[in-house]
Amino acid sequence: MAPSPPSPPSPPSSAESPAPRRLALVIGASRGLGLVLVDELARRGWQVVATTRGGDGELRGRTAAHDGRLEIESLEMTSPEQLAALRERLAGRRLDLLFVNAAIDQGDLTIDEVPTEMFTEVMITNALGPLRALEALRGLVAPGGTVAVMSSEQGSVSLNTEGGYELYKASKAALNQLMRSHATRYADDGLTKLLIDPGHNRTRLGGPDAPLDPGESVPAVVDVLEAQAGVPGLRFLDRHGETVPW
């Protein structure tokens, strides 16, 4: 009798199947902390969609290094129309992380020296814009996913015991308050909500004399993001995962 033909190999079990790649959308990634954040997430195996307002030369140069893990989208975060268009382009995809990184600083002026136009610009960019982005794009976040915003201990009212940078501090405090309202309104959605204080870093915003190197502080921030994933509710945390006082 002829031997029976060999049985076909069994399909790999779920334990052997590769885990799906986590997907992050990083708003404001053309330079500074946002750019380093994109690099770190991609290095850890995340698929990253990164947005830029225009000149994306430095970000574009990262695409080859990240071997298909980085996609670039154009976005003016303060434009509701562009936010809606981005949401349509990403429809059907589910984000594990939506991270909004955007801030400007117009110098160390006392509030009586701040022109109305400057006040408006800083507040729109640092507070209104990030929360509009969360509102527009939160529907793309997967159940149990994370929405996060780059904040600062400069937005802590209780820690504001030294003078300086009054407008920037006010804008970050406004950001934190708006995020608190957002979290209250969506208290039952099961998403992790984070305000992140990355510390004072050497970037265009932080200045050349800042004490922290983004190459060291941003990986710590990503550690916090990954550690907090799946824990619903709002927290205001620093790069070490410690609570920042409101």
DAKA-V288296 format. One record per pair of residues at least 4 apart in sequence whose C-alpha atoms are under 8 Angstrom apart, sorted by the first residue. I is the first residue (numbers start at 1). GAP is how many residues later the second one is. D is the distance in Angstrom with one decimal. If there is no record, write none. Layout:
I & GAP & D
I & GAP & D
This chain:
12 & 4 & 5.7
12 & 5 & 6.5
13 & 4 & 6.5
21 & 24 & 6.9
21 & 25 & 5.9
21 & 26 & 6.2
22 & 23 & 7.6
22 & 24 & 5.0
22 & 25 & 5.9
22 & 73 & 7.6
22 & 74 & 6.0
23 & 23 & 5.8
23 & 24 & 4.7
23 & 25 & 5.9
23 & 26 & 7.7
23 & 71 & 7.3
23 & 72 & 5.2
23 & 73 & 5.3
23 & 74 & 6.6
24 & 22 & 6.9
24 & 23 & 6.3
24 & 24 & 4.9
24 & 25 & 6.2
24 & 71 & 5.7
24 & 72 & 5.9
24 & 73 & 4.6
24 & 74 & 5.9
24 & 75 & 7.5
25 & 23 & 5.9
25 & 24 & 4.7
25 & 25 & 5.9
25 & 26 & 7.9
25 & 70 & 6.9
25 & 72 & 6.3
25 & 73 & 5.0
25 & 74 & 6.2
26 & 8 & 7.2
26 & 12 & 7.1
26 & 22 & 7.2
26 & 23 & 6.3
26 & 24 & 4.9
26 & 25 & 6.4
26 & 72 & 6.2
26 & 73 & 4.9
26 & 74 & 6.0
26 & 75 & 7.1
27 & 7 & 7.7
27 & 23 & 6.1
27 & 24 & 5.1
27 & 25 & 7.3
27 & 50 & 7.7
27 & 71 & 7.9
27 & 72 & 6.2
27 & 73 & 4.7
27 & 74 & 5.7
27 & 75 & 7.4
28 & 6 & 5.9
28 & 22 & 7.2
28 & 23 & 5.5
28 & 24 & 5.6
28 & 25 & 7.6
28 & 72 & 6.7
28 & 73 & 5.2
28 & 74 & 5.6
29 & 4 & 7.5
29 & 5 & 4.1
29 & 6 & 4.6
29 & 8 & 7.8
29 & 9 & 6.9
29 & 21 & 5.8
29 & 22 & 5.7
29 & 23 & 5.8
29 & 30 & 7.4
29 & 72 & 7.3
30 & 4 & 6.7
30 & 5 & 5.6
30 & 21 & 7.2
30 & 22 & 5.2
30 & 23 & 7.7
30 & 25 & 7.5
30 & 26 & 5.8
30 & 28 & 6.9
30 & 29 & 5.6
31 & 4 & 4.8
31 & 5 & 7.6
31 & 27 & 7.4
31 & 28 & 7.5
32 & 4 & 6.6
32 & 171 & 5.4
32 & 172 & 6.8
32 & 173 & 7.9
32 & 182 & 7.9
33 & 4 & 6.0
33 & 68 & 7.8
33 & 170 & 7.3
33 & 181 & 6.4
33 & 185 & 7.1
34 & 4 & 6.3
34 & 67 & 6.1
35 & 4 & 6.4
35 & 24 & 6.8
36 & 4 & 6.2
36 & 178 & 6.9
36 & 179 & 6.9
36 & 182 & 6.7
37 & 4 & 6.2
37 & 181 & 6.1
37 & 182 & 7.6
37 & 185 & 7.6
38 & 4 & 6.1
38 & 10 & 6.8
38 & 12 & 7.1
39 & 4 & 6.0
39 & 23 & 7.8
39 & 27 & 8.0
40 & 4 & 6.3
40 & 178 & 7.5
40 & 179 & 6.3
40 & 182 & 7.5
41 & 4 & 6.6
41 & 5 & 5.4
41 & 6 & 7.7
41 & 7 & 7.2
41 & 181 & 7.3
42 & 4 & 4.9
42 & 5 & 6.2
42 & 6 & 6.4
42 & 24 & 6.4
42 & 27 & 6.1
42 & 28 & 7.0
43 & 23 & 7.2
45 & 24 & 7.5
46 & 23 & 6.8
47 & 22 & 4.6
47 & 23 & 6.2
48 & 21 & 6.0
48 & 22 & 4.9
48 & 23 & 6.2
49 & 21 & 6.0
49 & 22 & 4.7
49 & 23 & 5.7
49 & 24 & 6.9
50 & 20 & 7.2
50 & 21 & 6.2
50 & 22 & 5.0
50 & 23 & 6.1
51 & 21 & 5.7
51 & 22 & 4.7
51 & 23 & 5.4
51 & 24 & 5.8
52 & 4 & 6.2
52 & 20 & 7.4
52 & 21 & 6.5
52 & 22 & 5.2
52 & 23 & 5.7
52 & 24 & 7.5
53 & 21 & 5.7
53 & 22 & 5.2
53 & 23 & 5.2
53 & 24 & 7.8
54 & 20 & 6.5
54 & 21 & 7.8
56 & 4 & 5.6
57 & 4 & 6.2
58 & 4 & 7.0
59 & 4 & 7.4
59 & 13 & 8.0
60 & 12 & 7.5
61 & 4 & 7.8
62 & 4 & 6.3
62 & 8 & 7.7
63 & 4 & 6.7
63 & 5 & 6.7
63 & 6 & 7.5
63 & 7 & 5.6
63 & 8 & 7.3
64 & 4 & 7.1
66 & 4 & 6.2
73 & 13 & 7.9
75 & 7 & 6.1
75 & 8 & 7.1
75 & 11 & 7.4
76 & 6 & 6.4
76 & 7 & 7.7
77 & 5 & 7.2
77 & 6 & 6.6
77 & 52 & 6.1
77 & 53 & 7.5
77 & 56 & 6.7
78 & 46 & 7.3
78 & 47 & 6.8
78 & 51 & 5.0
78 & 54 & 7.8
79 & 4 & 6.3
80 & 4 & 6.2
80 & 52 & 7.6
80 & 56 & 8.0
81 & 4 & 6.2
82 & 4 & 6.1
83 & 4 & 6.2
83 & 50 & 6.7
83 & 53 & 6.4
83 & 54 & 7.5
84 & 4 & 6.3
84 & 52 & 6.7
85 & 4 & 6.3
86 & 4 & 6.2
87 & 4 & 6.0
87 & 49 & 7.3
87 & 50 & 6.1
87 & 53 & 7.6
90 & 50 & 7.7
91 & 49 & 7.1
92 & 48 & 7.9
93 & 47 & 6.8
94 & 46 & 5.4
94 & 47 & 5.5
94 & 48 & 5.1
95 & 45 & 5.9
95 & 46 & 4.5
95 & 47 & 5.5
95 & 50 & 7.0
96 & 45 & 6.1
96 & 46 & 5.8
96 & 48 & 7.8
96 & 49 & 4.7
96 & 50 & 6.2
97 & 44 & 6.9
97 & 48 & 5.9
97 & 49 & 4.8
97 & 50 & 5.9
97 & 51 & 7.6
98 & 36 & 7.9
98 & 40 & 7.6
98 & 43 & 7.0
98 & 48 & 6.3
98 & 49 & 4.8
98 & 50 & 6.2
99 & 48 & 5.9
99 & 49 & 4.7
99 & 50 & 5.7
99 & 51 & 7.7
100 & 30 & 6.1
100 & 33 & 7.5
100 & 34 & 7.7
100 & 48 & 6.3
100 & 49 & 4.8
100 & 50 & 6.4
101 & 29 & 7.7
101 & 48 & 6.1
101 & 49 & 5.2
102 & 23 & 6.9
102 & 24 & 6.3
102 & 28 & 7.0
102 & 48 & 7.2
103 & 19 & 7.8
103 & 22 & 6.1
103 & 23 & 4.8
104 & 18 & 6.3
104 & 21 & 6.9
104 & 22 & 6.7
104 & 64 & 7.9
104 & 101 & 6.8
105 & 17 & 7.0
105 & 63 & 6.0
105 & 100 & 6.7
106 & 12 & 7.5
106 & 16 & 7.7
106 & 62 & 7.7
107 & 58 & 6.6
108 & 56 & 5.9
108 & 57 & 4.5
108 & 58 & 7.2
109 & 4 & 5.9
109 & 5 & 6.4
109 & 55 & 7.3
109 & 56 & 6.2
109 & 57 & 6.8
109 & 58 & 7.4
110 & 4 & 6.8
110 & 54 & 7.2
110 & 55 & 7.2
110 & 56 & 6.0
110 & 57 & 7.6
111 & 55 & 6.2
111 & 56 & 6.5
114 & 4 & 6.4
114 & 5 & 6.4
114 & 53 & 7.8
115 & 4 & 6.3
116 & 4 & 6.2
117 & 4 & 6.2
118 & 4 & 6.2
119 & 4 & 6.1
119 & 48 & 7.1
120 & 4 & 6.0
121 & 4 & 6.1
122 & 4 & 5.8
122 & 5 & 7.9
122 & 45 & 7.7
122 & 46 & 7.4
122 & 49 & 6.8
123 & 4 & 5.3
123 & 5 & 6.4
123 & 48 & 5.3
123 & 51 & 7.9
124 & 4 & 4.7
124 & 5 & 5.5
125 & 4 & 5.2
125 & 5 & 7.3
126 & 4 & 6.7
126 & 45 & 5.9
126 & 46 & 6.6
126 & 49 & 6.7
127 & 4 & 6.7
127 & 44 & 5.9
127 & 45 & 6.7
127 & 47 & 5.9
127 & 48 & 4.3
127 & 51 & 7.4
128 & 4 & 6.1
128 & 47 & 7.2
129 & 4 & 6.2
130 & 4 & 6.4
130 & 19 & 7.2
130 & 45 & 7.8
131 & 4 & 6.1
131 & 44 & 7.7
131 & 47 & 7.0
131 & 48 & 6.9
131 & 51 & 7.9
132 & 4 & 6.1
133 & 4 & 6.0
134 & 4 & 5.4
134 & 13 & 7.5
137 & 4 & 7.5
138 & 9 & 7.5
141 & 4 & 5.9
141 & 5 & 7.3
141 & 6 & 7.8
143 & 47 & 6.9
143 & 48 & 6.7
144 & 46 & 5.7
144 & 47 & 5.1
144 & 48 & 6.9
144 & 85 & 7.6
144 & 86 & 5.2
144 & 87 & 7.8
144 & 88 & 7.4
145 & 46 & 5.4
145 & 47 & 6.2
145 & 84 & 6.7
145 & 85 & 6.4
146 & 45 & 5.6
146 & 46 & 4.5
146 & 47 & 5.9
146 & 48 & 7.6
146 & 83 & 6.2
146 & 84 & 7.4
147 & 44 & 7.1
147 & 45 & 6.2
147 & 46 & 5.0
147 & 47 & 6.5
148 & 45 & 5.7
148 & 46 & 4.5
148 & 47 & 5.8
148 & 48 & 7.2
149 & 45 & 6.4
149 & 46 & 5.1
149 & 47 & 6.2
150 & 45 & 6.0
150 & 46 & 5.0
150 & 47 & 6.4
150 & 48 & 7.4
151 & 4 & 7.2
151 & 21 & 6.3
151 & 24 & 7.5
151 & 25 & 7.3
151 & 44 & 5.6
151 & 45 & 5.2
151 & 46 & 5.2
151 & 47 & 7.7
152 & 4 & 7.6
152 & 20 & 6.7
152 & 44 & 6.8
152 & 45 & 4.3
152 & 46 & 6.8
152 & 47 & 6.9
153 & 6 & 7.4
153 & 44 & 5.9
153 & 46 & 7.5
153 & 91 & 6.8
154 & 5 & 7.6
154 & 6 & 7.0
154 & 14 & 7.7
154 & 15 & 5.1
154 & 18 & 6.7
154 & 19 & 7.6
155 & 5 & 8.0
155 & 14 & 5.1
155 & 15 & 6.6
155 & 16 & 7.3
155 & 17 & 4.3
155 & 18 & 4.0
155 & 19 & 7.6
155 & 20 & 7.8
155 & 21 & 6.9
155 & 91 & 7.9
156 & 4 & 6.4
156 & 13 & 7.9
156 & 16 & 8.0
156 & 17 & 6.3
156 & 88 & 7.5
156 & 89 & 6.3
156 & 90 & 4.9
157 & 16 & 7.0
157 & 89 & 6.0
158 & 87 & 6.7
158 & 88 & 6.2
159 & 86 & 7.3
165 & 4 & 6.2
166 & 4 & 6.1
167 & 4 & 6.2
168 & 4 & 6.3
169 & 4 & 6.1
170 & 4 & 6.1
171 & 4 & 6.2
172 & 4 & 6.2
173 & 4 & 6.2
174 & 4 & 6.1
175 & 4 & 6.1
176 & 4 & 6.2
176 & 19 & 7.3
177 & 4 & 6.3
178 & 4 & 6.1
179 & 4 & 6.1
179 & 16 & 7.9
180 & 4 & 6.2
180 & 54 & 7.4
181 & 4 & 6.2
182 & 4 & 6.3
183 & 4 & 5.5
183 & 10 & 7.1
183 & 50 & 7.1
183 & 51 & 6.3
187 & 46 & 6.8
190 & 42 & 5.1
190 & 43 & 7.2
191 & 39 & 7.2
191 & 40 & 7.5
191 & 41 & 5.0
191 & 42 & 6.7
192 & 36 & 7.3
192 & 37 & 6.4
192 & 38 & 6.1
192 & 39 & 5.5
192 & 40 & 4.2
192 & 41 & 5.4
192 & 42 & 6.6
193 & 39 & 6.9
193 & 40 & 5.7
193 & 41 & 4.5
193 & 42 & 6.5
194 & 40 & 5.6
194 & 41 & 5.1
194 & 42 & 5.9
194 & 43 & 7.2
195 & 39 & 7.7
195 & 40 & 6.3
195 & 41 & 4.6
195 & 42 & 6.3
196 & 25 & 7.6
196 & 40 & 6.0
196 & 41 & 5.2
196 & 42 & 5.7
196 & 43 & 7.1
197 & 39 & 7.6
197 & 40 & 6.1
197 & 41 & 4.4
197 & 42 & 6.2
197 & 47 & 7.8
198 & 19 & 6.6
198 & 20 & 7.0
198 & 23 & 6.6
198 & 40 & 5.9
198 & 41 & 5.2
199 & 13 & 7.2
199 & 18 & 7.6
199 & 39 & 7.2
199 & 40 & 7.1
200 & 6 & 6.1
200 & 10 & 5.7
200 & 11 & 6.4
200 & 12 & 6.0
201 & 5 & 5.4
201 & 6 & 7.6
201 & 9 & 5.3
201 & 10 & 6.3
201 & 11 & 4.5
201 & 12 & 5.7
201 & 13 & 5.9
201 & 16 & 7.8
202 & 4 & 5.3
202 & 5 & 5.4
202 & 6 & 5.2
202 & 7 & 6.6
202 & 8 & 4.9
202 & 9 & 6.9
202 & 10 & 6.0
202 & 11 & 5.9
202 & 12 & 6.7
203 & 4 & 5.5
203 & 5 & 6.7
203 & 11 & 7.7
204 & 4 & 7.5
206 & 4 & 6.0
212 & 4 & 7.5
212 & 5 & 6.8
213 & 4 & 6.3
214 & 4 & 5.5
215 & 4 & 7.0
216 & 4 & 6.9
217 & 4 & 6.4
217 & 22 & 6.7
218 & 4 & 6.3
218 & 21 & 7.7
219 & 4 & 6.2
220 & 4 & 6.5
220 & 19 & 5.5
220 & 20 & 6.5
221 & 4 & 6.3
221 & 17 & 7.7
221 & 18 & 4.7
221 & 19 & 7.3
222 & 4 & 6.1
223 & 4 & 6.0
224 & 4 & 6.0
224 & 15 & 6.7
224 & 16 & 7.0
224 & 17 & 5.6
225 & 4 & 6.2
235 & 8 & 7.2
236 & 7 & 5.8
236 & 8 & 5.6
236 & 9 & 7.6
236 & 10 & 7.8
237 & 4 & 5.4
237 & 5 & 5.3
237 & 6 & 4.5
237 & 7 & 5.3
238 & 4 & 5.4
238 & 5 & 6.5
238 & 6 & 6.3
